[in-house]
Amino acid sequence: MKNREDSCDLNSFMFCKLCLPEWLPVVDANRKMVTINKGALLFKEGELMKGVYFIYKGLVKVHKQWGQK
């Protein structure tokens, strides 16, 4: 995962349009744009949440683990 220099626009992104206005400074201060290589693991099932991921470009595969580990 590597950081990107470009950024999303808080005025055109649907989440930001619909969230409470007082949340926008927090979203703005804590957002990160990253590039993730194909096949890289973003998170594992059962890990503590570190944030919310929004996919700007590309595809993500999500797998659910059923039964015993």
Helices and strands as residue ranges (DSSP letters): E 2-3, H 14-18, G 21-23, H 24-30, E 34-35
